[in-house]
Amino acid sequence: VAVSWLLMMLDTQVVTAAISRKPDAATNTAALFVLLGLAVWFETPIIDLTATATTLARNKPHYLELRRFAFYMVSLVTAVHASVAFTPLYWVATKSLLGLPHSIATAARLPLMCMVFWPACIGWRRYCQGVLIGRSQTGFIAAGTALRLATLVITAIAMSYSGLSGIAIGGIAMMSAVAAETVYVHFTASKKMAATSFRQPSEEGIEPLGLRRIALFHLPLTGSTMIAMISDLLVAAAMARMSESTLKIAAFQVG
């Protein structure tokens, strides 16, 4: 699991390297900071699905109920992401609320659209990772993240010869990488769950889970994560109101 986190930290470095080799590197690097801030904040309701699945997926009926809960959550965050990326709400969020320069807001929009299924992939992946952790199969988590990083590098290099902007290449590469990881982890977790012998809740003295009980466990974690993950957007909003804001936001992303 630790190796997985270390590999994930390389994602933005790879994308930043790709952006720096394309025109308008400063604007696009600043847009990357905003793009990641928005995408990550949209996904915060499903980040803690790993903890929820690890803790509660103790038998097959619970596993199936958690899968249904995860599906509802990823559907919700995908709808929120799409409603901002594809509607005038985007300009309300980026220009009216964050106060971003028009150049940064414009640059970040296309990749945000390209990443519309990003929160869904992240959520489902984290749910499956929780299942794997609960089965003590953490090695597959690191392997999935290694696949994600390899896909990111290959996609970024392949698309560097296109006429797309650096930030658009970064958005497409990140979406492709997360999708590849999610597919791998999904099938791995499904295979492990199929091979696991479960006892019924009645045999363990445990009542079946309900969506309400799962939500009561999950939502406090989500609230804490949403508060923590909004920090990058607040930083972007603060720097957007300074002189030479584009260079400051870009430098903060690199730093």
C-alpha positions in Angstrom: 0.0 0.0 0.0 2.9 2.4 0.8 4.5 1.6 -2.6 1.1 2.4 -4.2 1.0 5.9 -2.6 4.7 6.5 -3.6 3.9 5.7 -7.2 0.8 7.9 -7.2 2.9 10.8 -6.2 4.7 10.6 -9.5 1.6 11.3 -11.5 1.7 15.1 -11.4 5.4 15.1 -12.0 5.0 13.2 -15.2 2.2 15.4 -16.4 4.1 18.6 -15.4 7.1 17.3 -17.4 4.8 16.8 -20.4 3.3 20.3 -20.1 6.7 22.0 -19.8 7.6 20.7 -23.2 4.6 22.3 -24.9 3.8 26.0 -25.7 2.3 28.2 -22.9 3.9 26.0 -20.2 3.3 28.6 -17.4 -0.5 28.9 -18.1 -1.0 25.2 -18.6 1.0 24.3 -15.4 -1.1 26.8 -13.5 -4.2 25.2 -15.1 -3.0 21.8 -14.0 -3.0 23.0 -10.3 -6.6 24.1 -10.7 -7.6 21.0 -12.7 -6.3 18.7 -10.0 -7.8 20.8 -7.3 -11.3 20.6 -8.8 -11.1 17.0 -9.9 -9.8 15.8 -6.5 -12.4 17.9 -4.6 -15.2 16.4 -6.7 -14.0 12.9 -5.8 -13.8 13.5 -2.1 -17.1 11.7 -1.3 -15.6 8.5 -2.6 -12.0 8.7 -1.4 -12.8 7.0 1.9 -14.5 4.1 0.2 -11.2 2.2 0.8 -11.6 2.6 4.6 -15.3 1.8 4.4 -14.9 -1.4 2.4 -11.9 -2.5 4.4 -13.9 -2.2 7.6 -17.3 -3.4 6.7 -16.9 -6.0 3.9 -16.7 -9.0 6.3 -19.1 -11.4 4.6 -20.8 -11.8 1.2 -24.1 -10.0 1.9 -22.2 -7.0 3.3 -19.8 -7.0 0.3 -22.8 -6.9 -2.0 -24.4 -4.1 -0.1 -21.2 -2.1 -0.1 -20.9 -2.6 -3.8 -24.3 -1.1 -4.3 -23.4 1.8 -2.0 -20.2 2.4 -3.9 -22.1 2.4 -7.2 -24.5 5.1 -5.9 -21.6 7.2 -4.6 -19.6 7.1 -7.9 -22.8 7.9 -9.8 -23.3 10.9 -7.6 -19.8 12.3 -7.9 -19.7 11.7 -11.7 -22.9 13.7 -12.0 -21.5 16.6 -10.0 -18.3 16.6 -12.0 -20.2 16.6 -15.3 -22.6 19.3 -14.1 -19.7 21.6 -13.5 -17.5 20.7 -16.4 -20.1 20.9 -19.1 -22.3 23.8 -17.9 -21.9 27.5 -17.1 -21.4 26.4 -13.5 -17.8 26.0 -14.5 -17.4 29.7 -15.0 -19.2 30.4 -11.8 -16.7 28.1 -9.9 -13.5 29.2 -11.6 -14.0 32.9 -12.4 -16.7 34.1 -9.9 -15.7 32.0 -6.8 -12.0 31.3 -7.4 -11.3 34.5 -9.3 -9.0 32.8 -11.8 -7.6 34.6 -14.8 -9.6 33.8 -17.9 -6.5 32.1 -19.5 -6.2 29.6 -16.7 -9.9 28.9 -16.4 -10.1 28.4 -20.2 -7.1 26.1 -20.3 -8.4 23.8 -17.5 -11.9 23.3 -18.9 -11.2 20.8 -21.7 -9.1 18.4 -19.6 -11.8 18.6 -16.9 -14.3 17.5 -19.5 -12.0 14.7 -20.6 -11.7 13.6 -17.0 -15.5 13.3 -16.5 -15.2 9.6 -15.5 -12.2 10.3 -13.2 -14.2 10.4 -10.0 -16.1 7.2 -11.0 -12.9 5.3 -11.7 -11.3 6.6 -8.5 -14.3 5.7 -6.4 -14.7 2.2 -7.8 -10.9 1.6 -7.6 -10.8 2.6 -4.0 -13.8 0.4 -3.1 -12.0 -2.6 -4.8 -8.8 -1.7 -3.0 -10.7 -1.9 0.3 -11.9 -5.3 -0.6 -8.3 -6.4 -1.4 -7.0 -5.0 1.8 -9.7 -6.9 3.7 -8.5 -10.1 2.0 -4.8 -9.2 2.8 -4.0 -9.0 -1.0 -2.2 -5.6 -0.9 0.4 -6.6 -3.5 -2.2 -6.3 -6.2 -2.8 -2.7 -5.1 0.9 -1.8 -5.8 0.8 -3.7 -9.1 -2.3 -1.7 -10.2 -0.7 1.6 -9.4 2.4 0.6 -11.3 0.2 -0.1 -14.3 -1.4 3.3 -13.8 2.0 5.0 -13.9 3.1 3.1 -17.0 -0.1 3.9 -18.8 0.3 7.6 -17.9 3.9 7.8 -19.2 3.1 5.9 -22.4 0.0 8.0 -23.2 1.7 11.3 -22.4 4.6 10.4 -24.7 2.4 9.1 -27.5 0.2 12.2 -27.4 3.1 14.7 -27.1 3.3 14.5 -30.9 -0.3 15.7 -31.3 -1.4 19.3 -31.6 -3.2 19.3 -28.3 -2.1 21.6 -25.5 0.0 20.2 -22.7 -2.8 20.4 -20.2 -5.2 18.6 -22.5 -2.6 15.8 -23.0 -2.2 15.7 -19.2 -5.9 15.3 -18.6 -6.3 12.6 -21.2 -3.3 10.7 -19.9 -4.4 10.9 -16.3 -7.9 9.7 -17.3 -6.5 6.8 -19.3 -4.1 5.8 -16.5 -6.8 5.7 -13.8 -9.1 3.8 -16.1 -6.5 1.1 -16.7 -5.8 0.8 -12.9 -9.5 0.6 -12.1 -10.1 -2.2 -14.7 -7.1 -4.2 -13.3 -8.1 -3.7 -9.6 -11.8 -4.5 -10.4 -11.1 -7.8 -12.0 -8.5 -8.7 -9.4 -10.9 -7.9 -6.5 -13.7 -9.8 -8.2 -11.6 -12.9 -8.6 -10.4 -12.8 -5.0 -14.0 -12.3 -3.7 -15.2 -15.2 -5.9 -12.6 -17.5 -4.4 -13.4 -16.4 -0.8 -15.6 -18.7 1.3 -18.0 -16.5 3.3 -20.1 -17.4 6.3 -23.6 -15.9 6.5 -24.1 -13.0 8.9 -26.4 -15.0 11.1 -23.6 -17.5 11.7 -21.4 -14.7 12.9 -23.9 -13.0 15.0 -23.9 -9.9 12.7 -27.0 -8.2 11.4 -27.1 -7.4 7.6 -25.8 -4.0 6.7 -28.2 -1.4 5.3 -27.4 1.6 3.2 -28.2 3.9 6.1 -25.7 2.1 8.3 -23.1 2.3 5.7 -23.8 6.0 5.1 -23.5 6.8 8.8 -20.1 5.1 8.8 -18.9 6.7 5.6 -20.2 10.2 5.6 -18.2 11.5 8.6 -15.1 10.3 6.9 -16.2 12.1 3.7 -16.8 15.4 5.6 -13.3 15.3 7.0 -11.8 14.6 3.6 -13.8 17.4 1.9 -12.5 19.9 4.4 -8.9 18.7 3.9 -9.0 18.5 0.1 -10.4 22.0 -0.5 -7.1 23.5 0.6 -5.6 23.6 -3.0 -8.6 25.5 -4.3 -8.3 28.0 -1.5 -4.6 28.5 -2.3 -5.5 28.9 -6.0 -8.2 31.5 -5.1 -5.7 33.4 -2.9 -2.9 33.5 -5.5 -5.4 34.4 -8.3 -5.9 37.7 -6.6 -2.1 38.5 -6.5 0.0 40.1 -9.1 1.5 37.8 -11.7 -1.0 35.2 -10.5 -0.4 32.8 -13.4 3.3 32.5 -12.6 2.6 32.1 -8.9 0.1 29.3 -9.4 2.4 27.5 -11.9 5.3 27.8 -9.5 3.2 26.4 -6.6 2.2 23.4 -8.8 5.8 22.6 -9.6 6.9 23.2 -6.0 
